[in-house]
């Protein structure tokens, strides 16, 4: 999709507007979690996400594993949740949760991850990586890399059979998923067969058009994103590293990535990140699909229990995952 943020409507869809009004009436105005202490902000973000984690789709199995720390890599021991759908085609999908690099967990994203497992037919693996500001860049990224290595080299360590491997993530999680692939590419290691990336933060550039157009939200704001970056990458020099800002990767690095499937929210400061990444890939002669879901806000995929647009978006992602697994597995 060759859209520009300035060409898209700033109006919420009727369904999105009604849902946001319902939440406001139920909960009242809530504090900005990025203006609280990290622990308080984390608790507020968790509380806000619990409402979406109801009527969880049944799984054939739900289990947890701990990926050991790798001192050479710089990773810590990482708790990892594995969700196995009842109707499974095989393979696994590493899903990295979002939350501004500072908030959320496998639990806050459980319904989203379960729906993705059902729609893709793949076991979904969700790592509980270290969070900023206590653990700034590259701590969380190295935890994700360690889990990716476990899946590529020894899936039996998570009681999974060998098969196609995809990576995925939403928001900050999309950044970490893409950066992990760039890291492993630089290390000469095996890459996944493809990636599903949802409304990712790839640039750390608050001058992009959507940062200005949707600076005050609704939902995510440009000011919140600035604070997330200050927590995750406090050293501004590090923000020029493609492992922190994947849009700064070289043409050769982007060209050599496995197939990507990109999805963005139409009303989101991060919309330009996805559009800019899609443009870079097209200029390199690649044909990675880019879809913008109009009328929805950042984080809408959390809302599958109440939002048809979220269910439809994950159904499309699941179909894309099946195609990637079958084509490249």
N, C-alpha and C positions, 0 to 999 in steps of 0.2 A: 504494500500500500504506500503510495507516494504522497501521503497527507502532510500538511503543515499545521502546527498548532493554531495558527491564526485563521485557518480555514474551518476549524471545527467549532461547533456550538459550545458555549459555556453553560448551557442549561442542563440540569440533571434530568435524566429520564423520569417519567412519572413514578415508576416503580422504585427507583433509587431515592427520589425526593420523599416519597411516602415512608420508606424505611428509615431514612435519616430523621424525619420528623417524629416517627414513633420512638426511636431511640432517645431523642432529646426529651420527649414528653415523659418517658419512663425514668431516665437517669438524671435529667437536668444538665446544666452546663458542667463540663468536666475540666479539671486543670490540665494544662499542657504538660505532659509527662517529661518533656525535655527541659523544663524549668524546675523540676524536682531533683532531689538527689537520685543517683542511679538506682538505688534499691527501691525508693518510693516510686520512681517512674516505672520501674519494672513491674511493681505490684499493680500500679494503675493500668498499665498496658495489659497485664494478664487478666485483670478484672474485666476490662472492656472486651476482651476476646472470649471470655467464657460464654457469653450469650450465644455465640455462634456455634459452640461445640456441643450441640444437642442432637438427638436422634442420629447418633453415629452409625454409619453403614457397617453392617456386620462383616467381620473378617474371618478367614479360615484360621488365622493365627496372628497373635500380637506378642512380640517378644522383645527383650532388650539385650544388648551386648555392649561390652566396653572394649573399645579399640585401645590397645596399649599406647602409652606415650612413646614417642620417637625422639630421642634427644638430639640426634643428628639433624632431623627435619625441623625440630623446634615445636613439635606438637605435644599436647598434654593428653592424658587419658581422656577418652571421649565416650560418654554414654550415647548409645545409638538405638533408636526405636525402629523395629522392622514390622511393617504392616503387610500381611499376605492376603490378597483377595481370594474369595471363594472360587471364582472362575479365573484361572490364571493361564496366561499364554507362555509364561517363562520369562527369564531375565529379571533385571532389577532396575529401579530408578532411584537415584540418589537425589532427594529433595532437601534443599537447604532453605530453612525458614527465614523470613524477613524479620524486620523489627529495628531498622536503623542501626544495625551492628551492635545494638545495646540492649534491646528488649526481646521478649518472646522466647519460645522454646518448642520442642516437639509437641508438648501438650496444647499450647495455644493454637497450633496449626493442625491439630489432629484431624478435624473433620475435613478440612481441605485436602490433607494428605490421603485420607481414606477414600474420598471421592476420586482423587487422581488414581489411586490403586485400582478401584473398581473400573474406571473408564479406560485405563491403559491395559488392564489385565496383568500388570507387573507388580512384583513386590516393591514397596516403597520404603526406602531407608532414610530416616530423618536424624541427623546428628545434632547433639546438644553441644555445639561448639562454644568456646569461650567468648565472652561479651566485653565490649568496651563500656565505660572508659577504664575499668580495672585492667583489662587486657586489650590494649590498642593493637592496631596493625603491626605485624602480620599474624598475631596469635590465633584469631578465629580462622583465618585463611589456612594456616598450617594444620589445624584440626580437621578442616574439611578435606585438605589434601591427603591426610593420613587415612581418612575413611575411604576416599576415592581409591587410594592405593590398595587398601584391603579388598575392595570390591573387584579391582582389575587383576590383582595377583592371586588372591585366595578367597573367593566368595564363600567357601566352606567355613571360613572363620565366623561368618554370620549365618551359618546353616543354610546357605543359598547355593543352588546349583549353578554351574557355569552357563552363561547365556548372554544375550545382548544386554549392554549396560548403557543407560542414558543418565544424564544429569539434569537437574532442574532447580529452580529457586524463584522466590518472589522478592522483589524490591532489593534490599541489601543481600538477600540470599541469592538473587540472580547475579549480582556482582561477584559474590564469593564462588558461585558455580563456574562462571566464565573465567574468573581469575585462576581458579584451580586448574582448569584445562590449559591455560596459558603457561602456568607453572610447570605442569607435567610435560607439556610440549617442549619447553626449554630444557627439561631434564632428560629428554629422549625417551620418555616412558609411554606406554600404551595409553591411548585416549579412548574415551567412550565413543559409542556409535553416533551420538547426537545429543542435542540439548534442547529443553523447553524452558524458555526464560520469560518470566512474567514481570511486567512494569519495573524493570531493573534500573538501578542507579549505576551508570557506567562512566560518568565524566567528572562529577564533583564540580560542575561549572554552573554557578547560579546566574550567569548571564544568558543562558540559553532561552529561547522564546517562551517555552512553557513555564519556566521558573518565573518569568515576569507576568505572563498571562494568568497563571493560577497561583500567584504569590501568596494570596490569602486563603487558599483552599477553594472549596470546602474540603475538610479532611486534612490531608498533609499540606503543609505550607513551606514556603522557601526558607523561612526562619528556622523551622524545625530541622530541615535538611542541613542547614549550616551548622547547627548545634550537633547533629549526628556526625557530620564530618569532623568537627572539632574534637569529638570524643574518639572517633575511630582512628583518624589520621592526624594527630595533633601537630606533627612535624610537616609543615606545608611542602617541603621538598619531596617528601615521600609520595605526595599526591600526583607527582609526575610519573611515578612508576606504574606501568600497565597492570601490575599485580594489585594495585590499589584502585586505579582508574583504567579499566580495560579498553576504553576508547582510545587511549594513548598507545595501544599496541601497534607494532609496525604492520605494514601491509603484508609482509611475508607471514607474520604470526597469525593475522586474521584470516588470510587466504588458506592457511593450512589447518584451520579448525574443522572439526566434523560438522555436519549439517546442523544449523540452528533453526529453531521455530520461535519467533518473537511475538509476544502479545503485550499490549499496553492498554491502560485506561484512558478514556478520552478527556477526563477532567482531572489532571494530575500534573504537578510540577515536573515529574520525571518523564512526561511524554516525550519531550525532545531527546532524552537519552536514547530511548528505543528507536526513534526515527533517525537519529544521527548514526546509530550503529547500523541500522538497515541500509542507510545511504552509503556508508563506508563499504559494506559488503557488496552492494550492487556495483559500486565503482570498481571493485576487484573482480567483477565478472561472476559473482556468486548469485544464487537464486534462493536466498533464505526467506521464507514467508514472514511477512510482518502484518499483524492484525491489530487494529485499534477498536476497542469496544466503546461505542459512543455513550455519553450520558452517565457514566459510572465514575466513581472516585478511586483513588489509590487504595489498595487493600480490599477491593470488592470481592476477590476470590475467597476471602474468609467467610462470606455471607451466604454460602450455598444453602443453608437451612431456610433462608428467607428470601433469596433473590434469584429469580429465574435466570437473569443475565449471567450470574456466577455459575449456575449449573450448566448453562449452555456453553460458556467459555471453557469449562473444564472438560465437557464432553468433546469439544473440538480438540483440546489438548490431548485427551486420551486417544482420539483417532489418529492424531499426528504421531503420538508415541508408538502406536501399533505399526504405523507405516514406517517410521524410522527403524524400529526393531526388525521388521521383516525385510526391509531393503538393505540394511547395513549389518544385520546380525550374522 
